[in-house]
Amino acid sequence: MPIVVRIDVELARRKMSVGEFAERIGLTPANVAVLKNGRAKAVRFSTLEAMCRVLDCQPGDLLEWVDDEEAGAGAVRPAAVGHPDG
C-alpha cells in the first residue's frame, strides 16, 4: 500500500519555495526534501498540522494512498511518509 506524497504539488500551487516552507513549518530544507521525496518512515501529527496550516489544505491534499495494482510499474512507490527526526 504505497503512500504518494503531494507536497511538491501544493508548494507549486502556492509558488512557495522549499526553503520558505521549511522555515514556516519548523523543519530544515533537507528534512522537507525527505518528506517530499517519500523517503521518511513516519510523520508526526504536529508536523502534518503545521504543513496543513501553512499550505491551507487538508492532510489528504498532501498524502494519497495508491493501490499496489493501480500504482503500475513506473509509479513512485514510497513505503511510508513521515517526519525525519521521529
DSSP file (Angstrom, degrees, kcal/mol; ACC not computed):
  #  RESIDUE AA STRUCTURE BP1 BP2  ACC     N-H-->O    O-->H-N    N-H-->O    O-->H-N    TCO  KAPPA ALPHA  PHI   PSI    X-CA   Y-CA   Z-CA
    1    1 A M              0   0    0      0, 0.0    66,-0.2     0, 0.0     2,-0.1   0.000 360.0 360.0 360.0  85.2    0.0    0.0    0.0
    2    2 A P        -     0   0    0      0, 0.0    64,-2.7     0, 0.0     2,-0.5  -0.406 360.0-146.8 -72.1 142.1    2.2    2.8   -1.2
    3    3 A I  E     -A   65   0A   0     75,-1.3     2,-0.5    62,-0.2    62,-0.2  -0.944  11.4-152.2-106.7 124.8    1.6    6.4    0.0
    4    4 A V  E     -A   64   0A   0     60,-3.7    60,-2.3    -2,-0.5     2,-0.4  -0.849   9.4-139.6-100.5 131.7    2.3    9.1   -2.5
    5    5 A V  E     -A   63   0A   0     -2,-0.5    58,-0.2    58,-0.2     3,-0.2  -0.775  17.5-176.4 -94.7 131.0    3.4   12.4   -1.2
    6    6 A R     >  +     0   0    0     56,-3.8     4,-1.8    -2,-0.4     3,-0.3   0.024  45.8 117.3-115.8  25.1    2.0   15.5   -2.9
    7    7 A I  H  > S+     0   0    0     55,-0.4     4,-2.6     1,-0.2     5,-0.2   0.906  75.1  56.4 -59.7 -41.8    3.8   18.3   -1.0
    8    8 A D  H  > S+     0   0    0     28,-0.2     4,-2.2     1,-0.2    -1,-0.2   0.860 105.0  52.5 -60.9 -35.3    5.5   19.4   -4.3
    9    9 A V  H  > S+     0   0    0     -3,-0.3     4,-2.2     2,-0.2    -1,-0.2   0.936 111.6  45.3 -64.6 -46.3    2.1   19.9   -5.9
   10   10 A E  H  X S+     0   0    0     -4,-1.8     4,-1.2     2,-0.2    -2,-0.2   0.871 112.5  51.1 -67.8 -36.8    0.8   22.1   -3.1
   11   11 A L  H  <>S+     0   0    0     -4,-2.6     5,-2.5     1,-0.2     4,-0.5   0.918 110.5  49.3 -64.6 -42.5    4.1   24.1   -3.0
   12   12 A A  H ><5S+     0   0    0     -4,-2.2     3,-1.0     1,-0.2    -2,-0.2   0.898 106.7  55.6 -64.2 -40.4    3.9   24.7   -6.7
   13   13 A R  H 3<5S+     0   0    0     -4,-2.2    -1,-0.2     1,-0.3    -2,-0.2   0.835 115.7  38.2 -60.4 -31.7    0.2   25.8   -6.5
   14   14 A R  T 3<5S-     0   0    0     -4,-1.2    -1,-0.3    -3,-0.2    -2,-0.2   0.400 106.5-125.9 -99.9   1.6    1.2   28.4   -3.9
   15   15 A K  T < 5 +     0   0    0     -3,-1.0     2,-0.4    -4,-0.5    -3,-0.2   0.907  58.4 152.7  51.9  44.7    4.5   29.3   -5.7
   16   16 A M      < -     0   0    0     -5,-2.5    -1,-0.2    -6,-0.1    -2,-0.1  -0.885  40.8-130.5-108.6 135.0    6.3   28.6   -2.3
   17   17 A S     >  -     0   0    0     -2,-0.4     4,-2.5    -3,-0.1     5,-0.2  -0.393  20.6-117.6 -78.4 159.4    9.9   27.5   -2.2
   18   18 A V  H  > S+     0   0    0      1,-0.2     4,-3.0     2,-0.2     5,-0.2   0.886 116.0  54.8 -61.3 -39.1   11.0   24.5   -0.2
   19   19 A G  H  > S+     0   0    0      2,-0.2     4,-2.2     1,-0.2    -1,-0.2   0.925 109.7  44.3 -62.2 -46.0   13.2   26.9    1.9
   20   20 A E  H  > S+     0   0    0      2,-0.2     4,-2.3     1,-0.2    -2,-0.2   0.925 115.3  48.9 -64.3 -44.0   10.3   29.2    2.8
   21   21 A F  H  X S+     0   0    0     -4,-2.5     4,-1.8     1,-0.2     5,-0.2   0.927 110.6  50.8 -60.3 -46.5    8.0   26.2    3.5
   22   22 A A  H  X>S+     0   0    0     -4,-3.0     5,-2.3     1,-0.2     4,-1.3   0.920 111.2  48.0 -58.5 -46.2   10.7   24.6    5.7
   23   23 A E  H  <5S+     0   0    0     -4,-2.2     3,-0.2     1,-0.2    -1,-0.2   0.907 111.5  50.2 -61.8 -42.6   11.2   27.8    7.7
   24   24 A R  H  <5S+     0   0    0     -4,-2.3    -1,-0.2     1,-0.2    -2,-0.2   0.775 116.6  39.9 -71.3 -26.5    7.4   28.2    8.2
   25   25 A I  H  <5S-     0   0    0     -4,-1.8    -1,-0.2    -3,-0.2    -2,-0.2   0.528 114.1-112.6-100.1  -6.0    6.8   24.7    9.5
   26   26 A G  T  <5S+     0   0    0     -4,-1.3     2,-0.3     1,-0.3    -3,-0.2   0.806  75.5 114.9  84.6  30.2   10.0   24.5   11.6
   27   27 A L      < -     0   0    0     -5,-2.3    -1,-0.3    -6,-0.2    -2,-0.2  -0.842  68.4-103.9-121.8 164.1   12.0   21.9    9.6
   28   28 A T     >  -     0   0    0     -2,-0.3     4,-2.1     1,-0.1     3,-0.2  -0.535  33.0-114.6 -78.9 155.1   15.3   22.1    7.7
   29   29 A P  H  > S+     0   0    0      0, 0.0     4,-2.1     0, 0.0     5,-0.1   0.859 118.5  57.0 -56.9 -34.3   15.0   22.1    3.9
   30   30 A A  H  > S+     0   0    0      1,-0.2     4,-1.7     2,-0.2     5,-0.1   0.904 106.7  47.7 -63.6 -40.9   16.8   18.7    3.9
   31   31 A N  H  > S+     0   0    0     -3,-0.2     4,-1.9     2,-0.2    -1,-0.2   0.853 109.3  53.0 -70.2 -33.6   14.1   17.2    6.1
   32   32 A V  H  X S+     0   0    0     -4,-2.1     4,-3.4     2,-0.2    -1,-0.2   0.901 107.0  53.5 -64.3 -39.4   11.4   18.7    3.9
   33   33 A A  H  X S+     0   0    0     -4,-2.1     4,-2.3     2,-0.2     6,-0.2   0.889 105.7  52.9 -61.9 -39.1   13.1   17.0    1.0
   34   34 A V  H  <>S+     0   0    0     -4,-1.7     5,-2.1     2,-0.2     6,-0.8   0.920 114.5  42.1 -61.5 -44.0   13.0   13.7    2.8
   35   35 A L  H ><5S+     0   0    0     -4,-1.9     3,-1.6     1,-0.2    -2,-0.2   0.947 114.4  51.0 -64.4 -49.2    9.2   14.1    3.3
   36   36 A K  H 3<5S+     0   0    0     -4,-3.4   -28,-0.2     1,-0.3    -2,-0.2   0.829 111.0  47.7 -60.3 -36.1    8.7   15.4   -0.2
   37   37 A N  T 3<5S-     0   0    0     -4,-2.3    -1,-0.3    -5,-0.2    -2,-0.2   0.380 111.6-117.0 -90.9   3.8   10.5   12.5   -1.8
   38   38 A G  T < 5S+     0   0    0     -3,-1.6    42,-0.5    -4,-0.2    41,-0.3   0.748  79.0 122.9  71.6  23.9    8.7    9.9    0.2
   39   39 A R      < +     0   0    0     -5,-2.1    -4,-0.2    -6,-0.2    42,-0.1   0.517  44.1 100.1 -95.1  -5.8   11.8    8.6    2.0
   40   40 A A        -     0   0    0     -6,-0.8    40,-0.4    42,-0.2     3,-0.1  -0.404  63.2-146.6 -80.4 158.6   10.6    9.2    5.5
   41   41 A K  S    S+     0   0    0     42,-0.2    40,-0.3     1,-0.2     2,-0.3   0.655  74.8   1.2 -97.2 -20.3    9.2    6.4    7.7
   42   42 A A        -     0   0    0     38,-0.2    41,-0.9    41,-0.2     2,-0.4  -0.966  58.2-138.3-158.7 166.5    6.6    8.4    9.7
   43   43 A V        -     0   0    0     39,-0.7     2,-0.2    -2,-0.3    38,-0.1  -0.994  21.0-129.8-136.4 131.8    5.1   11.8   10.1
   44   44 A R     >  -     0   0    0     -2,-0.4     4,-2.6     1,-0.1     3,-0.3  -0.546  18.0-128.9 -75.7 143.2    4.2   13.5   13.4
   45   45 A F  H  > S+     0   0    0      1,-0.2     4,-2.9     2,-0.2     5,-0.2   0.859 110.7  57.5 -60.6 -33.8    0.7   14.9   13.6
   46   46 A S  H  > S+     0   0    0      2,-0.2     4,-1.9     1,-0.2    -1,-0.2   0.879 108.9  45.4 -65.3 -35.8    2.2   18.2   14.8
   47   47 A T  H  > S+     0   0    0     -3,-0.3     4,-2.5     2,-0.2    -2,-0.2   0.912 113.5  49.0 -71.0 -43.1    4.3   18.3   11.6
   48   48 A L  H  X S+     0   0    0     -4,-2.6     4,-2.5     1,-0.2    -2,-0.2   0.903 111.1  51.1 -62.0 -41.3    1.3   17.4    9.4
   49   49 A E  H  X S+     0   0    0     -4,-2.9     4,-2.5    -5,-0.2    -1,-0.2   0.919 110.2  49.0 -61.2 -44.3   -0.8   20.0   11.2
   50   50 A A  H  X S+     0   0    0     -4,-1.9     4,-2.6     2,-0.2     5,-0.2   0.902 111.0  50.1 -63.5 -41.2    1.9   22.7   10.5
   51   51 A M  H  X S+     0   0    0     -4,-2.5     4,-2.4     1,-0.2    -1,-0.2   0.926 112.8  46.2 -63.3 -43.6    2.1   21.7    6.9
   52   52 A C  H  X>S+     0   0    0     -4,-2.5     5,-1.7     2,-0.2     4,-1.0   0.880 112.9  50.5 -66.5 -37.9   -1.7   21.9    6.5
   53   53 A R  H  <5S+     0   0    0     -4,-2.5     3,-0.3     2,-0.2    -2,-0.2   0.942 113.9  43.6 -64.6 -47.6   -1.8   25.3    8.4
   54   54 A V  H  <5S+     0   0    0     -4,-2.6    -2,-0.2     1,-0.2    -1,-0.2   0.886 122.7  37.6 -66.5 -39.8    1.0   26.8    6.2
   55   55 A L  H  <5S-     0   0    0     -4,-2.4    -1,-0.2    -5,-0.2    -2,-0.2   0.491 102.4-131.1 -91.2  -3.4   -0.5   25.5    2.9
   56   56 A D  T  <5 +     0   0    0     -4,-1.0     2,-0.2    -3,-0.3    -3,-0.2   0.956  67.1 114.4  50.9  57.5   -4.1   26.0    4.0
   57   57 A C      < -     0   0    0     -5,-1.7    -1,-0.2    -6,-0.1    -2,-0.1  -0.816  67.4 -98.4-143.1-179.9   -5.0   22.4    2.9
   58   58 A Q    >>  -     0   0    0     -2,-0.2     3,-1.9    -3,-0.1     4,-0.6  -0.700  37.0-109.2-101.9 157.1   -6.2   19.1    4.3
   59   59 A P  H >> S+     0   0    0      0, 0.0     4,-2.0     0, 0.0     3,-1.4   0.861 118.8  61.2 -53.8 -36.5   -3.9   16.1    5.0
   60   60 A G  H 34 S+     0   0    0      1,-0.3     0, 0.0     2,-0.2     0, 0.0   0.679  95.3  61.5 -66.4 -16.7   -5.5   14.3    2.0
   61   61 A D  H <4 S+     0   0    0     -3,-1.9    -1,-0.3     1,-0.1   -51,-0.2   0.724 113.2  36.3 -76.2 -21.7   -4.1   17.1   -0.2
   62   62 A L  H << S+     0   0    0     -3,-1.4   -56,-3.8    -4,-0.6     2,-0.4   0.733 120.5  41.6-101.0 -28.8   -0.6   16.1    0.9
   63   63 A L  E  <  -A    5   0A   0     -4,-2.0     2,-0.4   -58,-0.2   -58,-0.2  -0.967  59.9-178.2-127.6 137.3   -0.8   12.3    1.2
   64   64 A E  E     -A    4   0A   0    -60,-2.3   -60,-3.7    -2,-0.4     2,-0.4  -0.993  19.5-141.3-137.7 130.4   -2.5    9.8   -1.1
   65   65 A W  E     -A    3   0A   0     -2,-0.4     2,-0.4   -62,-0.2   -62,-0.2  -0.757  20.3-166.4 -86.4 133.6   -2.8    6.1   -0.8
   66   66 A V        -     0   0    0    -64,-2.7     5,-0.1    -2,-0.4    -2,-0.0  -0.988  23.6-116.9-124.5 127.7   -2.5    4.2   -4.1
   67   67 A D    >>  -     0   0    0     -2,-0.4     4,-1.8   -66,-0.2     3,-0.5  -0.325  23.4-124.4 -59.0 138.5   -3.4    0.6   -4.5
   68   68 A D  H 3> S+     0   0    0      1,-0.2     4,-0.8     2,-0.2    -1,-0.1   0.872 111.8  51.1 -52.9 -40.6   -0.4   -1.6   -5.5
   69   69 A E  H 34 S+     0   0    0      1,-0.2    -1,-0.2     2,-0.2     3,-0.2   0.829 113.4  44.1 -69.6 -31.9   -2.3   -2.8   -8.6
   70   70 A E  H <4 S+     0   0    0     -3,-0.5    -1,-0.2     1,-0.2    -2,-0.2   0.698  97.8  74.7 -84.0 -20.0   -3.1    0.7   -9.7
   71   71 A A  H  < S-     0   0    0     -4,-1.8     4,-0.4    -5,-0.1    -1,-0.2   0.847  86.0-159.3 -65.0 -34.9    0.4    2.1   -9.0
   72   72 A G    ><  -     0   0    0     -4,-0.8     3,-0.7    -3,-0.2    -2,-0.1   0.060  33.8 -69.6  76.3 169.7    1.9    0.4  -12.0
   73   73 A A  T 3  S+     0   0    0      1,-0.2    -1,-0.2     3,-0.0    -2,-0.1   0.820 129.4  42.1 -69.5 -33.1    5.5   -0.4  -12.8
   74   74 A G  T 3  S+     0   0    0     -3,-0.1    -1,-0.2     2,-0.1    -2,-0.1   0.401  88.2 113.7 -98.5   4.0    6.7    3.1  -13.2
   75   75 A A  S <  S-     0   0    0     -3,-0.7     2,-0.3    -4,-0.4    -4,-0.1  -0.365  77.3-101.1 -77.3 154.0    4.9    4.8  -10.4
   76   76 A V        -     0   0    0      1,-0.1    -1,-0.1    -2,-0.1    -2,-0.1  -0.600  41.2-174.3 -69.2 128.8    6.6    6.3   -7.3
   77   77 A R        +     0   0    0     -2,-0.3   -73,-0.1    -3,-0.1    -1,-0.1  -0.510   5.2 177.1-131.8  66.0    6.2    3.8   -4.6
   78   78 A P        -     0   0    0      0, 0.0   -75,-1.3     0, 0.0   -39,-0.1  -0.400  29.2-136.7 -68.5 147.5    7.4    5.1   -1.2
   79   79 A A  S    S-     0   0    0    -41,-0.3     2,-0.3     1,-0.2   -40,-0.1   0.872  76.4 -17.5 -72.5 -37.5    6.9    2.7    1.7
   80   80 A A        -     0   0    0    -42,-0.5     2,-0.4   -40,-0.4    -1,-0.2  -0.963  58.5-126.1-160.0 169.6    5.8    5.4    4.1
   81   81 A V        +     0   0    0    -40,-0.3     2,-0.3    -2,-0.3   -38,-0.1  -0.974  45.1 126.7-124.9 139.3    5.7    9.2    4.7
   82   82 A G        -     0   0    0     -2,-0.4   -39,-0.7   -48,-0.1   -42,-0.2  -0.968  56.4 -61.7-170.5-172.8    7.0   10.8    7.8
   83   83 A H    >   -     0   0    0    -41,-0.9     3,-1.6    -2,-0.3   -42,-0.2  -0.803  39.9-142.1 -91.3 123.1    8.9   13.1    9.9
   84   84 A P  T 3  S+     0   0    0      0, 0.0    -1,-0.1     0, 0.0   -41,-0.1   0.688  95.2  47.5 -64.9 -20.4   12.6   12.6    9.5
   85   85 A D  T 3         0   0    0      1,-0.1   -54,-0.0   -54,-0.0    -2,-0.0   0.246 360.0 360.0-105.8  16.3   13.5   13.1   13.2
   86   86 A G    <         0   0    0     -3,-1.6    -1,-0.1   -44,-0.2   -43,-0.1   0.409 360.0 360.0-149.0 360.0   10.9   10.9   14.8
